[in-house]
Each structure stands twice: as C-alpha cells, then as structure tokens.
Amino acid sequence: MQEVQKLLVVNDLAIFVLLIMLVIGFLSFDYDLFGLSEPIIPIPKEYKVYFEFVPWLLFLLLSVDLFVKYLYVGRDLSYFLKEYWIDILLTVLIPVLFPLKFIKPSVKIYKSTKFVKSGFKIFQKYDKIFKLKK
C-alpha cells in the first residue's frame, strides 16, 4: 500500500513539473493569451515543438494516475467515480480545452484549477506519508 502511495507521489511530482513547463510554454509562446505584447520568458521559437508535447504527456500521466487510483480502490467503480470525479473531469478536459486555447477564459480557469488541485494533492500525499512514518 505504501508503495502505491509513493508511486502516486512521484507521479504527482512529475505532473507538477509538467504543469510548470506548461506555464513556461504559455509565457513564452502564447503570451498574447495573457494580454502581453512580448513574451515574459524568452525561449527560441525552435523549442516550441517540444512544448506542444507537454499537454499530451500531462494527459498520459494523469491517465496513469487515474488507473492506479482505480486499482488502489479495489476496482470499485462507484466509489472511484464518487471519490475522484474531479480528477476524471480535469483529465478529460485536457484534450478538449487545448485545441480551444484561443478562448482566454477557458484556458485561464483550467490552468489555475489544475495547478491548485495538483499542489493540494501533493501536499495531502506528503502529509499522509510522513504521518505513516511516525
């Protein structure tokens, strides 16, 4: 059980790093979404292709996270849906919202919600692990 929690923490850390990369990519290449005239973080345009893969890697890690959680709850679908409905919803929104990134409000709401949720989940997991060790 503790190995699963450690795997989830590592996965959440990887998701958090990808979210930071996503924000850096937005500040470098999609700065006009924020109403800016020039990028905050200047990254050469040649690197933009790498930042295009970040949302899909994020989607992959979130899907793995959901699968591990599904196995962790003993494949009880009703409990899984009741407990992790927001994770499922936000994971499904990645492929839906990213092609629509020209719509400013949707992207801003999605990014802030996902960033806060991931930070809160990481805090909870660390709290659980350190309580188990005491």
NORLINVEN-V670183 format. One record per backbone hydrogen bond with DSSP energy under -0.5 kcal/mol. NH is the residue of the N-H (numbers start at 1). CO is the residue of the C=O. If there is no record, write none. Layout:
nh & co
NH & CO
NH & CO
//
This chain:
nh & co
5 & 1
6 & 2
7 & 3
8 & 4
9 & 5
10 & 6
11 & 7
12 & 8
13 & 9
14 & 10
15 & 11
16 & 12
17 & 13
18 & 14
19 & 15
20 & 16
21 & 17
22 & 18
23 & 19
24 & 20
25 & 21
26 & 22
27 & 23
28 & 24
29 & 25
30 & 25
30 & 26
33 & 30
34 & 31
35 & 32
36 & 31
40 & 27
41 & 27
42 & 40
43 & 41
47 & 44
48 & 45
49 & 46
50 & 47
51 & 47
52 & 48
53 & 50
55 & 51
57 & 53
58 & 54
59 & 55
60 & 56
61 & 57
62 & 58
63 & 59
64 & 60
65 & 61
66 & 62
67 & 63
68 & 64
69 & 65
70 & 66
71 & 67
72 & 68
73 & 69
74 & 71
75 & 70
77 & 75
80 & 76
81 & 77
82 & 78
83 & 79
84 & 80
88 & 84
89 & 85
90 & 86
91 & 87
92 & 88
93 & 89
94 & 90
94 & 91
95 & 91
96 & 92
97 & 93
98 & 94
99 & 95
100 & 97
101 & 98
103 & 100
104 & 102
107 & 103
108 & 104
109 & 105
110 & 106
111 & 107
112 & 108
113 & 109
114 & 110
115 & 111
116 & 112
117 & 113
118 & 114
119 & 115
120 & 116
121 & 117
122 & 118
123 & 119
124 & 120
125 & 121
126 & 122
127 & 123
128 & 124
129 & 125
130 & 126
131 & 127
132 & 128
133 & 129
134 & 130
//
